[in-house]
Amino acid sequence: MTDDDGARRPATARTDTGLPPHAVVVGGGLAGITAALQLADSGVRVTLLEGRPRLGGLAFSFRRGELTVDNGQHVYLRCCTAYRWFLDRVEGAALAPLQRRLDVPVLDVAHPRGPRLGRLRRSGLPVPLHLAASLATYPHLSLAERASVGRAALALKSLDPADPALDGIDFATWLGRHGQSARTIEALWDLVGVATLNATAPHASMGLAAMVFKTGLLSEPGAADIGWAHVPLGELHDTLAGKALDSLGVRTALRTKAERITRGASGRWTVEVPGERIEADAVVLAVPQRETRDLMPEGALDDPDRLLDIGTAPILNVHVVYDRKVLRQPFFAALGTPVQWVFDRTDSSGLKGGGQYLAVSQSAAQDDIDLPVADLRARYLPELERLLPAARGAGIRDFFVTRERTATFAPTPGVGRLRPGARTHAPGLYLAGAWTATGWPATMEGAVRSGFSAAGAALSALGRRHEHPLQEAV
């Protein structure tokens, strides 16, 4: 809560000890960091527990020789107002800029007349005309297919993504009912949907798909403009986030895993970690669904085993360091090849010596996630040569892969009824994480929004004055 001049106003509620209330946040990913920041901003004493030696959850960096490597390529859109708040809050927005206007190069290497490059980009016209010119000239679809996309988009615009009926059907079924061919799904709907939902259309809830496309493409002209970190993710989600937490007096305990949480007769909570018992007035569990299930006390949810029914989906990233520059664009998407999206990470990784470092991001990677590195090398290097003629004959300075087998929750039809809200039946216990009921798929945006929800619920119960960070944006 702030005064009219913007200065932070100290909250006045106190516990019976005379101190401000104390909250423990379990989990130092984006959801947990956001909850900790929000709680501390409102004058709550906060302890943040993270079992890993770093903050950032599954959006992190590590060292490999001279390189600083992101475990996966993460992007966000202009419509991701919560993640943009997060970047502003940790003073990292300038390090992860947005495109001035959406512009996605799409290269099809399987066209009968040879490789064809198209672009998905917007103009400054109002919705839906902002994409009309791009769609009219998109070379990867026939004229009839382009017209069918426009009709489907108008039907999509009229949907309510929160309608439970939409959660029960898959995206492919809906697209088929609205005249979308297999080629249209491959070259447009899945091109976007796989990257944002981590599932192909037959395996994606229509409710989540409607949310992605309606918000990203049909809400306002600039909603789908793409942003990505121009520095290692660890600089944003660990270093800068840690500084923001430190500035608020948050106690951040890394390499510290919560082993048990219990609620005493007084209504206060005890969080047990190796060698310590931490007392708290509120606890936020910001960890994956299985870990949440194991930590929750009996009765916190009506059917906690339903959390185990929320499946997971993998993401694979293939990293290639060439001895020369082979790509002029910062990124592109691909058709007619197993390769999905390719990003230039040369500058952000700190690569020296005149080569180029490309990261190939493969969502919904169930078929490849467990393949040996040698098999992945044999599969993806020739495909990159098909896509990038300059890579033919280029030397490979390094080739490695990163695998996140449980990168996201699986956005399957029916998952909406399984995702719990922030509040539990246990007073003072709250849930956060991209897998909770945010209305978004498993994105950085969803994670930050879940942190808002958990912190807001906790602050209301503690009697702390607070405002939702996005109240002016929604």
Secondary structure as a PSIPRED ss2 file (coil, helix, strand):
# PSIPRED VFORMAT (PSIPRED V4.0)

   1 M C   1.000  0.000  0.000
   2 T E   0.000  0.000  1.000
   3 D C   1.000  0.000  0.000
   4 D C   1.000  0.000  0.000
   5 D C   1.000  0.000  0.000
   6 G C   1.000  0.000  0.000
   7 A C   1.000  0.000  0.000
   8 R E   0.000  0.000  1.000
   9 R C   1.000  0.000  0.000
  10 P C   1.000  0.000  0.000
  11 A C   1.000  0.000  0.000
  12 T C   1.000  0.000  0.000
  13 A C   1.000  0.000  0.000
  14 R C   1.000  0.000  0.000
  15 T C   1.000  0.000  0.000
  16 D C   1.000  0.000  0.000
  17 T C   1.000  0.000  0.000
  18 G C   1.000  0.000  0.000
  19 L C   1.000  0.000  0.000
  20 P C   1.000  0.000  0.000
  21 P C   1.000  0.000  0.000
  22 H E   0.000  0.000  1.000
  23 A E   0.000  0.000  1.000
  24 V E   0.000  0.000  1.000
  25 V E   0.000  0.000  1.000
  26 V E   0.000  0.000  1.000
  27 G C   1.000  0.000  0.000
  28 G C   1.000  0.000  0.000
  29 G C   1.000  0.000  0.000
  30 L H   0.000  1.000  0.000
  31 A H   0.000  1.000  0.000
  32 G H   0.000  1.000  0.000
  33 I H   0.000  1.000  0.000
  34 T H   0.000  1.000  0.000
  35 A H   0.000  1.000  0.000
  36 A H   0.000  1.000  0.000
  37 L H   0.000  1.000  0.000
  38 Q H   0.000  1.000  0.000
  39 L H   0.000  1.000  0.000
  40 A H   0.000  1.000  0.000
  41 D H   0.000  1.000  0.000
  42 S C   1.000  0.000  0.000
  43 G C   1.000  0.000  0.000
  44 V C   1.000  0.000  0.000
  45 R E   0.000  0.000  1.000
  46 V E   0.000  0.000  1.000
  47 T E   0.000  0.000  1.000
  48 L E   0.000  0.000  1.000
  49 L E   0.000  0.000  1.000
  50 E C   1.000  0.000  0.000
  51 G C   1.000  0.000  0.000
  52 R C   1.000  0.000  0.000
  53 P C   1.000  0.000  0.000
  54 R C   1.000  0.000  0.000
  55 L C   1.000  0.000  0.000
  56 G C   1.000  0.000  0.000
  57 G C   1.000  0.000  0.000
  58 L C   1.000  0.000  0.000
  59 A C   1.000  0.000  0.000
  60 F C   1.000  0.000  0.000
  61 S E   0.000  0.000  1.000
  62 F E   0.000  0.000  1.000
  63 R E   0.000  0.000  1.000
  64 R E   0.000  0.000  1.000
  65 G C   1.000  0.000  0.000
  66 E C   1.000  0.000  0.000
  67 L E   0.000  0.000  1.000
  68 T E   0.000  0.000  1.000
  69 V E   0.000  0.000  1.000
  70 D E   0.000  0.000  1.000
  71 N C   1.000  0.000  0.000
  72 G C   1.000  0.000  0.000
  73 Q C   1.000  0.000  0.000
  74 H C   1.000  0.000  0.000
  75 V E   0.000  0.000  1.000
  76 Y E   0.000  0.000  1.000
  77 L E   0.000  0.000  1.000
  78 R C   1.000  0.000  0.000
  79 C C   1.000  0.000  0.000
  80 C C   1.000  0.000  0.000
  81 T H   0.000  1.000  0.000
  82 A H   0.000  1.000  0.000
  83 Y H   0.000  1.000  0.000
  84 R H   0.000  1.000  0.000
  85 W H   0.000  1.000  0.000
  86 F H   0.000  1.000  0.000
  87 L H   0.000  1.000  0.000
  88 D H   0.000  1.000  0.000
  89 R H   0.000  1.000  0.000
  90 V C   1.000  0.000  0.000
  91 E C   1.000  0.000  0.000
  92 G C   1.000  0.000  0.000
  93 A H   0.000  1.000  0.000
  94 A H   0.000  1.000  0.000
  95 L H   0.000  1.000  0.000
  96 A C   1.000  0.000  0.000
  97 P C   1.000  0.000  0.000
  98 L E   0.000  0.000  1.000
  99 Q C   1.000  0.000  0.000
 100 R C   1.000  0.000  0.000
 101 R C   1.000  0.000  0.000
 102 L C   1.000  0.000  0.000
 103 D E   0.000  0.000  1.000
 104 V E   0.000  0.000  1.000
 105 P E   0.000  0.000  1.000
 106 V E   0.000  0.000  1.000
 107 L E   0.000  0.000  1.000
 108 D E   0.000  0.000  1.000
 109 V C   1.000  0.000  0.000
 110 A C   1.000  0.000  0.000
 111 H C   1.000  0.000  0.000
 112 P C   1.000  0.000  0.000
 113 R C   1.000  0.000  0.000
 114 G C   1.000  0.000  0.000
 115 P C   1.000  0.000  0.000
 116 R E   0.000  0.000  1.000
 117 L E   0.000  0.000  1.000
 118 G E   0.000  0.000  1.000
 119 R E   0.000  0.000  1.000
 120 L E   0.000  0.000  1.000
 121 R E   0.000  0.000  1.000
 122 R C   1.000  0.000  0.000
 123 S C   1.000  0.000  0.000
 124 G C   1.000  0.000  0.000
 125 L C   1.000  0.000  0.000
 126 P C   1.000  0.000  0.000
 127 V C   1.000  0.000  0.000
 128 P C   1.000  0.000  0.000
 129 L H   0.000  1.000  0.000
 130 H H   0.000  1.000  0.000
 131 L H   0.000  1.000  0.000
 132 A H   0.000  1.000  0.000
 133 A H   0.000  1.000  0.000
 134 S H   0.000  1.000  0.000
 135 L H   0.000  1.000  0.000
 136 A H   0.000  1.000  0.000
 137 T C   1.000  0.000  0.000
 138 Y C   1.000  0.000  0.000
 139 P C   1.000  0.000  0.000
 140 H C   1.000  0.000  0.000
 141 L C   1.000  0.000  0.000
 142 S C   1.000  0.000  0.000
 143 L H   0.000  1.000  0.000
 144 A H   0.000  1.000  0.000
 145 E H   0.000  1.000  0.000
 146 R H   0.000  1.000  0.000
 147 A H   0.000  1.000  0.000
 148 S H   0.000  1.000  0.000
 149 V H   0.000  1.000  0.000
 150 G H   0.000  1.000  0.000
 151 R H   0.000  1.000  0.000
 152 A H   0.000  1.000  0.000
 153 A H   0.000  1.000  0.000
 154 L H   0.000  1.000  0.000
 155 A H   0.000  1.000  0.000
 156 L H   0.000  1.000  0.000
 157 K H   0.000  1.000  0.000
 158 S C   1.000  0.000  0.000
 159 L C   1.000  0.000  0.000
 160 D C   1.000  0.000  0.000
 161 P C   1.000  0.000  0.000
 162 A C   1.000  0.000  0.000
 163 D C   1.000  0.000  0.000
 164 P H   0.000  1.000  0.000
 165 A H   0.000  1.000  0.000
 166 L H   0.000  1.000  0.000
 167 D H   0.000  1.000  0.000
 168 G C   1.000  0.000  0.000
 169 I C   1.000  0.000  0.000
 170 D E   0.000  0.000  1.000
 171 F H   0.000  1.000  0.000
 172 A H   0.000  1.000  0.000
 173 T H   0.000  1.000  0.000
 174 W H   0.000  1.000  0.000
 175 L H   0.000  1.000  0.000
 176 G H   0.000  1.000  0.000
 177 R H   0.000  1.000  0.000
 178 H C   1.000  0.000  0.000
 179 G C   1.000  0.000  0.000
 180 Q C   1.000  0.000  0.000
 181 S C   1.000  0.000  0.000
 182 A H   0.000  1.000  0.000
 183 R H   0.000  1.000  0.000
 184 T H   0.000  1.000  0.000
 185 I H   0.000  1.000  0.000
 186 E H   0.000  1.000  0.000
 187 A H   0.000  1.000  0.000
 188 L H   0.000  1.000  0.000
 189 W H   0.000  1.000  0.000
 190 D H   0.000  1.000  0.000
 191 L H   0.000  1.000  0.000
 192 V H   0.000  1.000  0.000
 193 G H   0.000  1.000  0.000
 194 V H   0.000  1.000  0.000
 195 A H   0.000  1.000  0.000
 196 T H   0.000  1.000  0.000
 197 L H   0.000  1.000  0.000
 198 N C   1.000  0.000  0.000
 199 A C   1.000  0.000  0.000
 200 T C   1.000  0.000  0.000
 201 A H   0.000  1.000  0.000
 202 P H   0.000  1.000  0.000
 203 H H   0.000  1.000  0.000
 204 A C   1.000  0.000  0.000
 205 S E   0.000  0.000  1.000
 206 M H   0.000  1.000  0.000
 207 G H   0.000  1.000  0.000
 208 L H   0.000  1.000  0.000
 209 A H   0.000  1.000  0.000
 210 A H   0.000  1.000  0.000
 211 M H   0.000  1.000  0.000
 212 V H   0.000  1.000  0.000
 213 F H   0.000  1.000  0.000
 214 K H   0.000  1.000  0.000
 215 T H   0.000  1.000  0.000
 216 G H   0.000  1.000  0.000
 217 L H   0.000  1.000  0.000
 218 L H   0.000  1.000  0.000
 219 S C   1.000  0.000  0.000
 220 E C   1.000  0.000  0.000
 221 P C   1.000  0.000  0.000
 222 G C   1.000  0.000  0.000
 223 A C   1.000  0.000  0.000
 224 A C   1.000  0.000  0.000
 225 D C   1.000  0.000  0.000
 226 I E   0.000  0.000  1.000
 227 G E   0.000  0.000  1.000
 228 W E   0.000  0.000  1.000
 229 A C   1.000  0.000  0.000
 230 H C   1.000  0.000  0.000
 231 V C   1.000  0.000  0.000
 232 P C   1.000  0.000  0.000
 233 L H   0.000  1.000  0.000
 234 G H   0.000  1.000  0.000
 235 E H   0.000  1.000  0.000
 236 L H   0.000  1.000  0.000
 237 H H   0.000  1.000  0.000
 238 D H   0.000  1.000  0.000
 239 T H   0.000  1.000  0.000
 240 L H   0.000  1.000  0.000
 241 A H   0.000  1.000  0.000
 242 G H   0.000  1.000  0.000
 243 K H   0.000  1.000  0.000
 244 A H   0.000  1.000  0.000
 245 L H   0.000  1.000  0.000
 246 D H   0.000  1.000  0.000
 247 S H   0.000  1.000  0.000
 248 L C   1.000  0.000  0.000
 249 G C   1.000  0.000  0.000
 250 V C   1.000  0.000  0.000
 251 R E   0.000  0.000  1.000
 252 T E   0.000  0.000  1.000
 253 A E   0.000  0.000  1.000
 254 L C   1.000  0.000  0.000
 255 R C   1.000  0.000  0.000
 256 T C   1.000  0.000  0.000
 257 K C   1.000  0.000  0.000
 258 A C   1.000  0.000  0.000
 259 E C   1.000  0.000  0.000
 260 R E   0.000  0.000  1.000
 261 I E   0.000  0.000  1.000
 262 T E   0.000  0.000  1.000
 263 R E   0.000  0.000  1.000
 264 G C   1.000  0.000  0.000
 265 A C   1.000  0.000  0.000
 266 S C   1.000  0.000  0.000
 267 G C   1.000  0.000  0.000
 268 R C   1.000  0.000  0.000
 269 W E   0.000  0.000  1.000
 270 T E   0.000  0.000  1.000
 271 V E   0.000  0.000  1.000
 272 E E   0.000  0.000  1.000
 273 V E   0.000  0.000  1.000
 274 P C   1.000  0.000  0.000
 275 G C   1.000  0.000  0.000
 276 E E   0.000  0.000  1.000
 277 R E   0.000  0.000  1.000
 278 I E   0.000  0.000  1.000
 279 E E   0.000  0.000  1.000
 280 A E   0.000  0.000  1.000
 281 D C   1.000  0.000  0.000
 282 A E   0.000  0.000  1.000
 283 V E   0.000  0.000  1.000
 284 V E   0.000  0.000  1.000
 285 L E   0.000  0.000  1.000
 286 A C   1.000  0.000  0.000
 287 V C   1.000  0.000  0.000
 288 P C   1.000  0.000  0.000
 289 Q H   0.000  1.000  0.000
 290 R H   0.000  1.000  0.000
 291 E H   0.000  1.000  0.000
 292 T H   0.000  1.000  0.000
 293 R H   0.000  1.000  0.000
 294 D H   0.000  1.000  0.000
 295 L H   0.000  1.000  0.000
 296 M C   1.000  0.000  0.000
 297 P C   1.000  0.000  0.000
 298 E C   1.000  0.000  0.000
 299 G C   1.000  0.000  0.000
 300 A C   1.000  0.000  0.000
 301 L C   1.000  0.000  0.000
 302 D C   1.000  0.000  0.000
 303 D C   1.000  0.000  0.000
 304 P H   0.000  1.000  0.000
 305 D H   0.000  1.000  0.000
 306 R H   0.000  1.000  0.000
 307 L H   0.000  1.000  0.000
 308 L H   0.000  1.000  0.000
 309 D H   0.000  1.000  0.000
 310 I C   1.000  0.000  0.000
 311 G C   1.000  0.000  0.000
 312 T E   0.000  0.000  1.000
 313 A E   0.000  0.000  1.000
 314 P E   0.000  0.000  1.000
 315 I E   0.000  0.000  1.000
 316 L E   0.000  0.000  1.000
 317 N E   0.000  0.000  1.000
 318 V E   0.000  0.000  1.000
 319 H E   0.000  0.000  1.000
 320 V E   0.000  0.000  1.000
 321 V E   0.000  0.000  1.000
 322 Y E   0.000  0.000  1.000
 323 D C   1.000  0.000  0.000
 324 R C   1.000  0.000  0.000
 325 K C   1.000  0.000  0.000
 326 V C   1.000  0.000  0.000
 327 L C   1.000  0.000  0.000
 328 R C   1.000  0.000  0.000
 329 Q C   1.000  0.000  0.000
 330 P C   1.000  0.000  0.000
 331 F E   0.000  0.000  1.000
 332 F E   0.000  0.000  1.000
 333 A E   0.000  0.000  1.000
 334 A E   0.000  0.000  1.000
 335 L E   0.000  0.000  1.000
 336 G C   1.000  0.000  0.000
 337 T C   1.000  0.000  0.000
 338 P C   1.000  0.000  0.000
 339 V C   1.000  0.000  0.000
 340 Q C   1.000  0.000  0.000
 341 W E   0.000  0.000  1.000
 342 V E   0.000  0.000  1.000
 343 F E   0.000  0.000  1.000
 344 D E   0.000  0.000  1.000
 345 R C   1.000  0.000  0.000
 346 T H   0.000  1.000  0.000
 347 D H   0.000  1.000  0.000
 348 S H   0.000  1.000  0.000
 349 S H   0.000  1.000  0.000
 350 G C   1.000  0.000  0.000
 351 L C   1.000  0.000  0.000
 352 K C   1.000  0.000  0.000
 353 G C   1.000  0.000  0.000
 354 G C   1.000  0.000  0.000
 355 G C   1.000  0.000  0.000
 356 Q E   0.000  0.000  1.000
 357 Y E   0.000  0.000  1.000
 358 L E   0.000  0.000  1.000
 359 A E   0.000  0.000  1.000
 360 V E   0.000  0.000  1.000
 361 S E   0.000  0.000  1.000
 362 Q E   0.000  0.000  1.000
 363 S E   0.000  0.000  1.000
 364 A C   1.000  0.000  0.000
 365 A C   1.000  0.000  0.000
 366 Q C   1.000  0.000  0.000
 367 D C   1.000  0.000  0.000
 368 D C   1.000  0.000  0.000
 369 I C   1.000  0.000  0.000
 370 D C   1.000  0.000  0.000
 371 L C   1.000  0.000  0.000
 372 P C   1.000  0.000  0.000
 373 V H   0.000  1.000  0.000
 374 A H   0.000  1.000  0.000
 375 D H   0.000  1.000  0.000
 376 L H   0.000  1.000  0.000
 377 R H   0.000  1.000  0.000
 378 A H   0.000  1.000  0.000
 379 R H   0.000  1.000  0.000
 380 Y H   0.000  1.000  0.000
 381 L H   0.000  1.000  0.000
 382 P H   0.000  1.000  0.000
 383 E H   0.000  1.000  0.000
 384 L H   0.000  1.000  0.000
 385 E H   0.000  1.000  0.000
 386 R H   0.000  1.000  0.000
 387 L H   0.000  1.000  0.000
 388 L C   1.000  0.000  0.000
 389 P H   0.000  1.000  0.000
 390 A H   0.000  1.000  0.000
 391 A H   0.000  1.000  0.000
 392 R C   1.000  0.000  0.000
 393 G C   1.000  0.000  0.000
 394 A C   1.000  0.000  0.000
 395 G C   1.000  0.000  0.000
 396 I E   0.000  0.000  1.000
 397 R E   0.000  0.000  1.000
 398 D E   0.000  0.000  1.000
 399 F E   0.000  0.000  1.000
 400 F E   0.000  0.000  1.000
 401 V E   0.000  0.000  1.000
 402 T E   0.000  0.000  1.000
 403 R E   0.000  0.000  1.000
 404 E E   0.000  0.000  1.000
 405 R E   0.000  0.000  1.000
 406 T E   0.000  0.000  1.000
 407 A E   0.000  0.000  1.000
 408 T E   0.000  0.000  1.000
 409 F E   0.000  0.000  1.000
 410 A C   1.000  0.000  0.000
 411 P C   1.000  0.000  0.000
 412 T C   1.000  0.000  0.000
 413 P C   1.000  0.000  0.000
 414 G C   1.000  0.000  0.000
 415 V H   0.000  1.000  0.000
 416 G H   0.000  1.000  0.000
 417 R H   0.000  1.000  0.000
 418 L H   0.000  1.000  0.000
 419 R C   1.000  0.000  0.000
 420 P C   1.000  0.000  0.000
 421 G C   1.000  0.000  0.000
 422 A C   1.000  0.000  0.000
 423 R E   0.000  0.000  1.000
 424 T C   1.000  0.000  0.000
 425 H C   1.000  0.000  0.000
 426 A C   1.000  0.000  0.000
 427 P C   1.000  0.000  0.000
 428 G C   1.000  0.000  0.000
 429 L E   0.000  0.000  1.000
 430 Y E   0.000  0.000  1.000
 431 L E   0.000  0.000  1.000
 432 A C   1.000  0.000  0.000
 433 G C   1.000  0.000  0.000
 434 A C   1.000  0.000  0.000
 435 W C   1.000  0.000  0.000
 436 T C   1.000  0.000  0.000
 437 A C   1.000  0.000  0.000
 438 T C   1.000  0.000  0.000
 439 G C   1.000  0.000  0.000
 440 W C   1.000  0.000  0.000
 441 P C   1.000  0.000  0.000
 442 A C   1.000  0.000  0.000
 443 T C   1.000  0.000  0.000
 444 M H   0.000  1.000  0.000
 445 E H   0.000  1.000  0.000
 446 G H   0.000  1.000  0.000
 447 A H   0.000  1.000  0.000
 448 V H   0.000  1.000  0.000
 449 R H   0.000  1.000  0.000
 450 S H   0.000  1.000  0.000
 451 G H   0.000  1.000  0.000
 452 F H   0.000  1.000  0.000
 453 S H   0.000  1.000  0.000
 454 A H   0.000  1.000  0.000
 455 A H   0.000  1.000  0.000
 456 G H   0.000  1.000  0.000
 457 A H   0.000  1.000  0.000
 458 A H   0.000  1.000  0.000
 459 L H   0.000  1.000  0.000
 460 S H   0.000  1.000  0.000
 461 A H   0.000  1.000  0.000
 462 L H   0.000  1.000  0.000
 463 G C   1.000  0.000  0.000
 464 R C   1.000  0.000  0.000
 465 R C   1.000  0.000  0.000
 466 H C   1.000  0.000  0.000
 467 E C   1.000  0.000  0.000
 468 H C   1.000  0.000  0.000
 469 P C   1.000  0.000  0.000
 470 L C   1.000  0.000  0.000
 471 Q C   1.000  0.000  0.000
 472 E C   1.000  0.000  0.000
 473 A C   1.000  0.000  0.000
 474 V C   1.000  0.000  0.000
